[in-house]
Amino acid sequence: MAAFRPPEADQVFRILHVSTGNVCRSPITERLTRLAVVERLGSDAGLVVESAGTWGHVGAPMEAHAAQVLDEFGADTAGFTGRELLDEHVIRADLVLTATRDHRAQVISMGHSAGLRTFTLKEFTRLVRVIDMGKLPDAREPGGLVIRARALSRAAAALRGWLAAPTAEADEVQDPYGAPIPYFRSVGEEIRSALDPVVTAITGVPGTPGTPGEQPPGPPAADRRGWAPPHGR
């Protein structure tokens, strides 16, 4: 079933981040995306960044460790409340980035022609890295950022079957819910590293010196010791 898009949708590009409870991973990813865009462009410039959870804790605040990690990164945590993923969120989204492959499958199963615009975050990062940025529209032209972001999403979708992940786990961000703050910090850094090339590709503006390196790391083994994720958040 094709998704209905209101006329005003052509004036913005909506990115939807999805995890399970919408209190840990997706809020971190949402607010770090917003921060990275503003750092590069000085404003949101037509990008709308949101999040939701497949089993979202509706109205819940962000998990305290998640908020602490965002504070440490300099990101805004104000005004956040958890949301459950609804059809309308998927319909409005131009790009859906999920924490895991299971989340991706759940979004796609909702229909609304979501398959071509839904990726795990790390999957999208991996695909973006091999796209020729010189062939994308110039984001500095009027309306160019939205046009460029749509072109990037289409290019990534075209590459999906040609560039496989080295392992299934390589495309996933593990759940930090219930973990100590060092694990949350490592997941936050993992997310920030994965977002850096994505935001650079969308905006056409590279990150400032000191942004994460080329290969997004997983959480350090020391931070995992003695703890295993219960259920996704």
PyRosetta script that sets phi, psi and omega in degrees:
from pyrosetta import init, pose_from_sequence

init()
pose = pose_from_sequence("MAAFRPPEADQVFRILHVSTGNVCRSPITERLTRLAVVERLGSDAGLVVESAGTWGHVGAPMEAHAAQVLDEFGADTAGFTGRELLDEHVIRADLVLTATRDHRAQVISMGHSAGLRTFTLKEFTRLVRVIDMGKLPDAREPGGLVIRARALSRAAAALRGWLAAPTAEADEVQDPYGAPIPYFRSVGEEIRSALDPVVTAITGVPGTPGTPGEQPPGPPAADRRGWAPPHGR")
pose.set_psi(1, 128.0)
pose.set_omega(1, -179.6)
pose.set_phi(2, -73.3)
pose.set_psi(2, 144.0)
pose.set_omega(2, -179.2)
pose.set_phi(3, -85.7)
pose.set_psi(3, 135.8)
pose.set_omega(3, 174.1)
pose.set_phi(4, -79.4)
pose.set_psi(4, 130.7)
pose.set_omega(4, 178.7)
pose.set_phi(5, -122.2)
pose.set_psi(5, 122.3)
pose.set_omega(5, 179.0)
pose.set_phi(6, -65.3)
pose.set_psi(6, 156.6)
pose.set_omega(6, -177.7)
pose.set_phi(7, -55.2)
pose.set_psi(7, -36.4)
pose.set_omega(7, -177.4)
pose.set_phi(8, -67.3)
pose.set_psi(8, -13.6)
pose.set_omega(8, 180.0)
pose.set_phi(9, -64.0)
pose.set_psi(9, -24.4)
pose.set_omega(9, -179.9)
pose.set_phi(10, -70.0)
pose.set_psi(10, -13.4)
pose.set_omega(10, -176.3)
pose.set_phi(11, -94.3)
pose.set_psi(11, -7.5)
pose.set_omega(11, -180.0)
pose.set_phi(12, -136.7)
pose.set_psi(12, 163.5)
pose.set_omega(12, 172.8)
pose.set_phi(13, -122.4)
pose.set_psi(13, 119.7)
pose.set_omega(13, -175.2)
pose.set_phi(14, -101.5)
pose.set_psi(14, 125.6)
pose.set_omega(14, 174.9)
pose.set_phi(15, -109.0)
pose.set_psi(15, 126.5)
pose.set_omega(15, 179.9)
pose.set_phi(16, -115.6)
pose.set_psi(16, 121.3)
pose.set_omega(16, 176.1)
pose.set_phi(17, -98.3)
pose.set_psi(17, 133.5)
pose.set_omega(17, -174.2)
pose.set_phi(18, -127.9)
pose.set_psi(18, 131.3)
pose.set_omega(18, 168.6)
pose.set_phi(19, -131.7)
pose.set_psi(19, -150.7)
pose.set_omega(19, -177.8)
pose.set_phi(20, -93.7)
pose.set_psi(20, -65.9)
pose.set_omega(20, -174.6)
pose.set_phi(21, -88.6)
pose.set_psi(21, -11.6)
pose.set_omega(21, -176.6)
pose.set_phi(22, 57.4)
pose.set_psi(22, 39.7)
pose.set_omega(22, 174.0)
pose.set_phi(23, -129.1)
pose.set_psi(23, -10.7)
pose.set_omega(23, -178.4)
pose.set_phi(24, -125.0)
pose.set_psi(24, -82.8)
pose.set_omega(24, -171.8)
pose.set_phi(25, -65.6)
pose.set_psi(25, -50.3)
pose.set_omega(25, -176.3)
pose.set_phi(26, -68.1)
pose.set_psi(26, -36.8)
pose.set_omega(26, 173.1)
pose.set_phi(27, -63.2)
pose.set_psi(27, -40.4)
pose.set_omega(27, 177.6)
pose.set_phi(28, -60.4)
pose.set_psi(28, -45.5)
pose.set_omega(28, -177.4)
pose.set_phi(29, -67.2)
pose.set_psi(29, -41.3)
pose.set_omega(29, 178.2)
pose.set_phi(30, -58.8)
pose.set_psi(30, -51.8)
pose.set_omega(30, -173.7)
pose.set_phi(31, -73.6)
pose.set_psi(31, -30.7)
pose.set_omega(31, 175.8)
pose.set_phi(32, -71.8)
pose.set_psi(32, -33.2)
pose.set_omega(32, 174.6)
pose.set_phi(33, -63.3)
pose.set_psi(33, -47.7)
pose.set_omega(33, 179.1)
pose.set_phi(34, -58.4)
pose.set_psi(34, -44.0)
pose.set_omega(34, -179.6)
pose.set_phi(35, -61.1)
pose.set_psi(35, -46.6)
pose.set_omega(35, -177.2)
pose.set_phi(36, -64.2)
pose.set_psi(36, -38.2)
pose.set_omega(36, 179.0)
pose.set_phi(37, -65.7)
pose.set_psi(37, -46.7)
pose.set_omega(37, -179.1)
pose.set_phi(38, -65.9)
pose.set_psi(38, -37.5)
pose.set_omega(38, 177.3)
pose.set_phi(39, -60.9)
pose.set_psi(39, -35.3)
pose.set_omega(39, -178.6)
pose.set_phi(40, -83.3)
pose.set_psi(40, -38.6)
pose.set_omega(40, -169.7)
pose.set_phi(41, -113.1)
pose.set_psi(41, -15.2)
pose.set_omega(41, -178.6)
pose.set_phi(42, 85.7)
pose.set_psi(42, -8.5)
pose.set_omega(42, 177.7)
pose.set_phi(43, -159.7)
pose.set_psi(43, 178.0)
pose.set_omega(43, 178.7)
pose.set_phi(44, -76.8)
pose.set_psi(44, -19.7)
pose.set_omega(44, 170.8)
pose.set_phi(45, 52.9)
pose.set_psi(45, 37.3)
pose.set_omega(45, 177.1)
pose.set_phi(46, 92.3)
pose.set_psi(46, 1.5)
pose.set_omega(46, 175.5)
pose.set_phi(47, -95.4)
pose.set_psi(47, 129.0)
pose.set_omega(47, 176.0)
pose.set_phi(48, -113.1)
pose.set_psi(48, 119.9)
pose.set_omega(48, -175.1)
pose.set_phi(49, -115.6)
pose.set_psi(49, 124.1)
pose.set_omega(49, -176.6)
pose.set_phi(50, -134.6)
pose.set_psi(50, 176.9)
pose.set_omega(50, 175.7)
pose.set_phi(51, -150.7)
pose.set_psi(51, 162.5)
pose.set_omega(51, 177.5)
pose.set_phi(52, -161.4)
pose.set_psi(52, 168.6)
pose.set_omega(52, -178.9)
pose.set_phi(53, -125.7)
pose.set_psi(53, 142.6)
pose.set_omega(53, 179.7)
pose.set_phi(54, -65.2)
pose.set_psi(54, -27.3)
pose.set_omega(54, 170.0)
pose.set_phi(55, -127.4)
pose.set_psi(55, 51.8)
pose.set_omega(55, -169.7)
pose.set_phi(56, -60.9)
pose.set_psi(56, 140.1)
pose.set_omega(56, 174.7)
pose.set_phi(57, -82.7)
pose.set_psi(57, 89.1)
pose.set_omega(57, -171.8)
pose.set_phi(58, -60.6)
pose.set_psi(58, 125.4)
pose.set_omega(58, 178.1)
pose.set_phi(59, 79.7)
pose.set_psi(59, -1.1)
pose.set_omega(59, -177.6)
pose.set_phi(60, -77.1)
pose.set_psi(60, 150.3)
pose.set_omega(60, 174.2)
pose.set_phi(61, -74.6)
pose.set_psi(61, 164.6)
pose.set_omega(61, 173.8)
pose.set_phi(62, -61.7)
pose.set_psi(62, 143.6)
pose.set_omega(62, 176.4)
pose.set_phi(63, -56.9)
pose.set_psi(63, 140.0)
pose.set_omega(63, -170.8)
pose.set_phi(64, -59.3)
pose.set_psi(64, -41.7)
pose.set_omega(64, 179.0)
pose.set_phi(65, -66.8)
pose.set_psi(65, -35.2)
pose.set_omega(65, 177.2)
pose.set_phi(66, -63.1)
pose.set_psi(66, -43.8)
pose.set_omega(66, 178.3)
pose.set_phi(67, -63.8)
pose.set_psi(67, -38.8)
pose.set_omega(67, 178.9)
pose.set_phi(68, -63.0)
pose.set_psi(68, -42.7)
pose.set_omega(68, 178.9)
pose.set_phi(69, -62.6)
pose.set_psi(69, -42.5)
pose.set_omega(69, 178.7)
pose.set_phi(70, -64.5)
pose.set_psi(70, -40.1)
pose.set_omega(70, 175.4)
pose.set_phi(71, -58.2)
pose.set_psi(71, -41.8)
pose.set_omega(71, -179.2)
pose.set_phi(72, -66.7)
pose.set_psi(72, -29.7)
pose.set_omega(72, 177.0)
pose.set_phi(73, -83.1)
pose.set_psi(73, -9.4)
pose.set_omega(73, -178.6)
pose.set_phi(74, 86.2)
pose.set_psi(74, 18.0)
pose.set_omega(74, -179.3)
pose.set_phi(75, -92.3)
pose.set_psi(75, 153.2)
pose.set_omega(75, -179.5)
pose.set_phi(76, -79.5)
pose.set_psi(76, 130.1)
pose.set_omega(76, 178.2)
pose.set_phi(77, -109.5)
pose.set_psi(77, -0.8)
pose.set_omega(77, -172.3)
pose.set_phi(78, -69.4)
pose.set_psi(78, 145.4)
pose.set_omega(78, 169.4)
pose.set_phi(79, 76.8)
pose.set_psi(79, 11.8)
pose.set_omega(79, -177.5)
pose.set_phi(80, -85.6)
pose.set_psi(80, 136.5)
pose.set_omega(80, 168.8)
pose.set_phi(81, -140.1)
pose.set_psi(81, 143.5)
pose.set_omega(81, -177.5)
pose.set_phi(82, -66.2)
pose.set_psi(82, 148.2)
pose.set_omega(82, 178.3)
pose.set_phi(83, -132.6)
pose.set_psi(83, 146.5)
pose.set_omega(83, 170.6)
pose.set_phi(84, -88.7)
pose.set_psi(84, 138.7)
pose.set_omega(84, -179.2)
pose.set_phi(85, -62.9)
pose.set_psi(85, 125.1)
pose.set_omega(85, -179.6)
pose.set_phi(86, -120.1)
pose.set_psi(86, 162.2)
pose.set_omega(86, 177.3)
pose.set_phi(87, -53.3)
pose.set_psi(87, -42.7)
pose.set_omega(87, -176.1)
pose.set_phi(88, -62.3)
pose.set_psi(88, -32.2)
pose.set_omega(88, 178.0)
pose.set_phi(89, -66.1)
pose.set_psi(89, -42.3)
pose.set_omega(89, 179.9)
pose.set_phi(90, -69.1)
pose.set_psi(90, -40.3)
pose.set_omega(90, -179.8)
pose.set_phi(91, -61.2)
pose.set_psi(91, -42.0)
pose.set_omega(91, -176.4)
pose.set_phi(92, -76.0)
pose.set_psi(92, -24.8)
pose.set_omega(92, -171.1)
pose.set_phi(93, -73.4)
pose.set_psi(93, 135.7)
pose.set_omega(93, 171.8)
pose.set_phi(94, -87.3)
pose.set_psi(94, -27.2)
pose.set_omega(94, -179.7)
pose.set_phi(95, -146.2)
pose.set_psi(95, 127.6)
pose.set_omega(95, 177.7)
pose.set_phi(96, -114.6)
pose.set_psi(96, 123.1)
pose.set_omega(96, 179.6)
pose.set_phi(97, -117.8)
pose.set_psi(97, 121.6)
pose.set_omega(97, -174.2)
pose.set_phi(98, -110.3)
pose.set_psi(98, 161.9)
pose.set_omega(98, 179.3)
pose.set_phi(99, -74.4)
pose.set_psi(99, -37.4)
pose.set_omega(99, -175.1)
pose.set_phi(100, -136.1)
pose.set_psi(100, 170.3)
pose.set_omega(100, 177.0)
pose.set_phi(101, -67.0)
pose.set_psi(101, -33.9)
pose.set_omega(101, 176.6)
pose.set_phi(102, -62.2)
pose.set_psi(102, -42.7)
pose.set_omega(102, 177.0)
pose.set_phi(103, -61.7)
pose.set_psi(103, -42.9)
pose.set_omega(103, 178.7)
pose.set_phi(104, -58.7)
pose.set_psi(104, -45.1)
pose.set_omega(104, 180.0)
pose.set_phi(105, -62.6)
pose.set_psi(105, -38.7)
pose.set_omega(105, -179.9)
pose.set_phi(106, -66.7)
pose.set_psi(106, -40.0)
pose.set_omega(106, 177.6)
pose.set_phi(107, -63.4)
pose.set_psi(107, -47.4)
pose.set_omega(107, -177.5)
pose.set_phi(108, -62.8)
pose.set_psi(108, -35.7)
pose.set_omega(108, -179.1)
pose.set_phi(109, -66.0)
pose.set_psi(109, -17.1)
pose.set_omega(109, 178.5)
pose.set_phi(110, -74.7)
pose.set_psi(110, -13.4)
pose.set_omega(110, 179.5)
pose.set_phi(111, 87.0)
pose.set_psi(111, -142.1)
pose.set_omega(111, 178.4)
pose.set_phi(112, 61.4)
pose.set_psi(112, 30.5)
pose.set_omega(112, 178.8)
pose.set_phi(113, 54.2)
pose.set_psi(113, 37.0)
pose.set_omega(113, -173.6)
pose.set_phi(114, -81.5)
pose.set_psi(114, -14.5)
pose.set_omega(114, -171.9)
pose.set_phi(115, -57.9)
pose.set_psi(115, -42.1)
pose.set_omega(115, -175.0)
pose.set_phi(116, -78.3)
pose.set_psi(116, -12.9)
pose.set_omega(116, -177.5)
pose.set_phi(117, -119.1)
pose.set_psi(117, 17.2)
pose.set_omega(117, -179.9)
pose.set_phi(118, -121.0)
pose.set_psi(118, 125.5)
pose.set_omega(118, -178.6)
pose.set_phi(119, -139.8)
pose.set_psi(119, 158.9)
pose.set_omega(119, 162.0)
pose.set_phi(120, -72.9)
pose.set_psi(120, 156.5)
pose.set_omega(120, 179.9)
pose.set_phi(121, -55.8)
pose.set_psi(121, -49.2)
pose.set_omega(121, -176.6)
pose.set_phi(122, -69.8)
pose.set_psi(122, -31.8)
pose.set_omega(122, 174.1)
pose.set_phi(123, -61.7)
pose.set_psi(123, -46.8)
pose.set_omega(123, -179.5)
pose.set_phi(124, -63.0)
pose.set_psi(124, -40.6)
pose.set_omega(124, 176.7)
pose.set_phi(125, -58.3)
pose.set_psi(125, -46.6)
pose.set_omega(125, -178.7)
pose.set_phi(126, -60.9)
pose.set_psi(126, -41.4)
pose.set_omega(126, -179.8)
pose.set_phi(127, -71.2)
pose.set_psi(127, -41.2)
pose.set_omega(127, -179.4)
pose.set_phi(128, -59.7)
pose.set_psi(128, -35.4)
pose.set_omega(128, -176.4)
pose.set_phi(129, -60.6)
pose.set_psi(129, -25.1)
pose.set_omega(129, -176.2)
pose.set_phi(130, -103.2)
pose.set_psi(130, 1.0)
pose.set_omega(130, 178.6)
pose.set_phi(131, -80.5)
pose.set_psi(131, 137.0)
pose.set_omega(131, 177.5)
pose.set_phi(132, -75.5)
pose.set_psi(132, 104.2)
pose.set_omega(132, -176.6)
pose.set_phi(133, -65.2)
pose.set_psi(133, -24.9)
pose.set_omega(133, 179.5)
pose.set_phi(134, -66.6)
pose.set_psi(134, -17.0)
pose.set_omega(134, -179.8)
pose.set_phi(135, -94.3)
pose.set_psi(135, -1.5)
pose.set_omega(135, 178.8)
pose.set_phi(136, -86.4)
pose.set_psi(136, 153.1)
pose.set_omega(136, 177.0)
pose.set_phi(137, -58.3)
pose.set_psi(137, 152.3)
pose.set_omega(137, -179.2)
pose.set_phi(138, -75.6)
pose.set_psi(138, 120.2)
pose.set_omega(138, -178.6)
pose.set_phi(139, -68.1)
pose.set_psi(139, -15.1)
pose.set_omega(139, -177.5)
pose.set_phi(140, -81.6)
pose.set_psi(140, -14.4)
pose.set_omega(140, 177.0)
pose.set_phi(141, -71.3)
pose.set_psi(141, 157.0)
pose.set_omega(141, 177.0)
pose.set_phi(142, -55.9)
pose.set_psi(142, 124.4)
pose.set_omega(142, -177.5)
pose.set_phi(143, 71.3)
pose.set_psi(143, 7.0)
pose.set_omega(143, -172.9)
pose.set_phi(144, -68.1)
pose.set_psi(144, -31.3)
pose.set_omega(144, -178.3)
pose.set_phi(145, -64.4)
pose.set_psi(145, -44.2)
pose.set_omega(145, 179.3)
pose.set_phi(146, -65.3)
pose.set_psi(146, -43.4)
pose.set_omega(146, 179.1)
pose.set_phi(147, -63.4)
pose.set_psi(147, -42.5)
pose.set_omega(147, 179.8)
pose.set_phi(148, -64.0)
pose.set_psi(148, -43.5)
pose.set_omega(148, -179.2)
pose.set_phi(149, -62.7)
pose.set_psi(149, -39.8)
pose.set_omega(149, 178.6)
pose.set_phi(150, -66.7)
pose.set_psi(150, -40.5)
pose.set_omega(150, 178.9)
pose.set_phi(151, -64.4)
pose.set_psi(151, -39.2)
pose.set_omega(151, 178.4)
pose.set_phi(152, -62.8)
pose.set_psi(152, -44.0)
pose.set_omega(152, 179.9)
pose.set_phi(153, -62.4)
pose.set_psi(153, -42.2)
pose.set_omega(153, 178.9)
pose.set_phi(154, -65.4)
pose.set_psi(154, -40.7)
pose.set_omega(154, -179.9)
pose.set_phi(155, -64.4)
pose.set_psi(155, -40.0)
pose.set_omega(155, 178.0)
pose.set_phi(156, -64.5)
pose.set_psi(156, -42.0)
pose.set_omega(156, 179.3)
pose.set_phi(157, -61.4)
pose.set_psi(157, -37.3)
pose.set_omega(157, -179.7)
pose.set_phi(158, -67.9)
pose.set_psi(158, -26.1)
pose.set_omega(158, -178.0)
pose.set_phi(159, -88.9)
pose.set_psi(159, -12.3)
pose.set_omega(159, -167.5)
pose.set_phi(160, -55.9)
pose.set_psi(160, -41.8)
pose.set_omega(160, -177.6)
pose.set_phi(161, -79.6)
pose.set_psi(161, -7.3)
pose.set_omega(161, -174.9)
pose.set_phi(162, -104.9)
pose.set_psi(162, -13.6)
pose.set_omega(162, -175.2)
pose.set_phi(163, -131.7)
pose.set_psi(163, 91.5)
pose.set_omega(163, -175.8)
pose.set_phi(164, -82.6)
pose.set_psi(164, 154.1)
pose.set_omega(164, 175.2)
pose.set_phi(165, -71.8)
pose.set_psi(165, 148.3)
pose.set_omega(165, 178.0)
pose.set_phi(166, -62.4)
pose.set_psi(166, -34.3)
pose.set_omega(166, 174.5)
pose.set_phi(167, -143.5)
pose.set_psi(167, 159.8)
pose.set_omega(167, 178.4)
pose.set_phi(168, -61.8)
pose.set_psi(168, -37.7)
pose.set_omega(168, -176.4)
pose.set_phi(169, -70.0)
pose.set_psi(169, -19.6)
pose.set_omega(169, -177.7)
pose.set_phi(170, -64.3)
pose.set_psi(170, -21.3)
pose.set_omega(170, -178.5)
pose.set_phi(171, -97.1)
pose.set_psi(171, 12.8)
pose.set_omega(171, -173.7)
pose.set_phi(172, -122.9)
pose.set_psi(172, 150.1)
pose.set_omega(172, 171.3)
pose.set_phi(173, -109.6)
pose.set_psi(173, 118.9)
pose.set_omega(173, -174.9)
pose.set_phi(174, -74.1)
pose.set_psi(174, 157.1)
pose.set_omega(174, -174.9)
pose.set_phi(175, -78.1)
pose.set_psi(175, 123.7)
pose.set_omega(175, 177.2)
pose.set_phi(176, -93.3)
pose.set_psi(176, 1.5)
pose.set_omega(176, -173.5)
pose.set_phi(177, -56.8)
pose.set_psi(177, 128.2)
pose.set_omega(177, 179.5)
pose.set_phi(178, 84.9)
pose.set_psi(178, -2.3)
pose.set_omega(178, -178.3)
pose.set_phi(179, -86.7)
pose.set_psi(179, 162.8)
pose.set_omega(179, 174.9)
pose.set_phi(180, -71.6)
pose.set_psi(180, 165.5)
pose.set_omega(180, -174.3)
pose.set_phi(181, -59.5)
pose.set_psi(181, -34.2)
pose.set_omega(181, 177.9)
pose.set_phi(182, -60.0)
pose.set_psi(182, -36.0)
pose.set_omega(182, 177.9)
pose.set_phi(183, -67.4)
pose.set_psi(183, -42.0)
pose.set_omega(183, 176.5)
pose.set_phi(184, -59.3)
pose.set_psi(184, -41.6)
pose.set_omega(184, 179.5)
pose.set_phi(185, -62.4)
pose.set_psi(185, -40.7)
pose.set_omega(185, -179.5)
pose.set_phi(186, -66.9)
pose.set_psi(186, -38.0)
pose.set_omega(186, 176.5)
pose.set_phi(187, -68.3)
pose.set_psi(187, -39.7)
pose.set_omega(187, 176.4)
pose.set_phi(188, -60.0)
pose.set_psi(188, -42.7)
pose.set_omega(188, 178.2)
pose.set_phi(189, -67.5)
pose.set_psi(189, -37.7)
pose.set_omega(189, 176.5)
pose.set_phi(190, -60.4)
pose.set_psi(190, -45.4)
pose.set_omega(190, 178.6)
pose.set_phi(191, -65.3)
pose.set_psi(191, -45.2)
pose.set_omega(191, -179.2)
pose.set_phi(192, -61.3)
pose.set_psi(192, -41.0)
pose.set_omega(192, 178.8)
pose.set_phi(193, -63.5)
pose.set_psi(193, -39.8)
pose.set_omega(193, 179.0)
pose.set_phi(194, -70.2)
pose.set_psi(194, -32.9)
pose.set_omega(194, -178.5)
pose.set_phi(195, -74.4)
pose.set_psi(195, -29.8)
pose.set_omega(195, -171.9)
pose.set_phi(196, -55.2)
pose.set_psi(196, -52.7)
pose.set_omega(196, 178.8)
pose.set_phi(197, -67.5)
pose.set_psi(197, -27.0)
pose.set_omega(197, 178.7)
pose.set_phi(198, -67.7)
pose.set_psi(198, -49.1)
pose.set_omega(198, -179.2)
pose.set_phi(199, -67.5)
pose.set_psi(199, -36.9)
pose.set_omega(199, 176.0)
pose.set_phi(200, -60.6)
pose.set_psi(200, -43.7)
pose.set_omega(200, -179.3)
pose.set_phi(201, -66.5)
pose.set_psi(201, -40.0)
pose.set_omega(201, -178.5)
pose.set_phi(202, -69.3)
pose.set_psi(202, -44.4)
pose.set_omega(202, -174.5)
pose.set_phi(203, -87.5)
pose.set_psi(203, -23.8)
pose.set_omega(203, -173.7)
pose.set_phi(204, 77.8)
pose.set_psi(204, 9.4)
pose.set_omega(204, -178.4)
pose.set_phi(205, -119.4)
pose.set_psi(205, 119.3)
pose.set_omega(205, 179.0)
pose.set_phi(206, -69.1)
pose.set_psi(206, 159.3)
pose.set_omega(206, 176.7)
pose.set_phi(207, -68.2)
pose.set_psi(207, 162.7)
pose.set_omega(207, 178.4)
pose.set_phi(208, -74.6)
pose.set_psi(208, 161.0)
pose.set_omega(208, 177.4)
pose.set_phi(209, -53.5)
pose.set_psi(209, 138.4)
pose.set_omega(209, -178.7)
pose.set_phi(210, 98.8)
pose.set_psi(210, -3.8)
pose.set_omega(210, 174.6)
pose.set_phi(211, -70.7)
pose.set_psi(211, 164.3)
pose.set_omega(211, -173.0)
pose.set_phi(212, -58.7)
pose.set_psi(212, 158.2)
pose.set_omega(212, -176.2)
pose.set_phi(213, -75.0)
pose.set_psi(213, -174.6)
pose.set_omega(213, -172.5)
pose.set_phi(214, -69.6)
pose.set_psi(214, -34.9)
pose.set_omega(214, -175.8)
pose.set_phi(215, -109.6)
pose.set_psi(215, 111.6)
pose.set_omega(215, -178.3)
pose.set_phi(216, -64.5)
pose.set_psi(216, 123.1)
pose.set_omega(216, -178.2)
pose.set_phi(217, -81.7)
pose.set_psi(217, 156.7)
pose.set_omega(217, 169.3)
pose.set_phi(218, -83.8)
pose.set_psi(218, 169.4)
pose.set_omega(218, 177.7)
pose.set_phi(219, -58.5)
pose.set_psi(219, 135.0)
pose.set_omega(219, -179.8)
pose.set_phi(220, -55.1)
pose.set_psi(220, 145.1)
pose.set_omega(220, -177.2)
pose.set_phi(221, -58.8)
pose.set_psi(221, -34.8)
pose.set_omega(221, -178.8)
pose.set_phi(222, -61.8)
pose.set_psi(222, -31.2)
pose.set_omega(222, -179.4)
pose.set_phi(223, -76.5)
pose.set_psi(223, -17.9)
pose.set_omega(223, -178.8)
pose.set_phi(224, -89.6)
pose.set_psi(224, -18.1)
pose.set_omega(224, -168.8)
pose.set_phi(225, -59.8)
pose.set_psi(225, 127.9)
pose.set_omega(225, 175.5)
pose.set_phi(226, 77.9)
pose.set_psi(226, 11.4)
pose.set_omega(226, -179.0)
pose.set_phi(227, -145.3)
pose.set_psi(227, 138.6)
pose.set_omega(227, 176.3)
pose.set_phi(228, -131.6)
pose.set_psi(228, 142.7)
pose.set_omega(228, -179.2)
pose.set_phi(229, -61.1)
pose.set_psi(229, 136.8)
pose.set_omega(229, 175.3)
pose.set_phi(230, -77.9)
pose.set_psi(230, -77.1)
pose.set_omega(230, 178.8)
pose.set_phi(231, -130.8)
pose.set_psi(231, 150.7)
pose.set_omega(231, -177.7)
pose.set_phi(232, -61.8)
pose.set_psi(232, 143.3)
pose.set_omega(232, 174.0)
pose.set_phi(233, -128.3)
pose.dump_pdb("model.pdb")
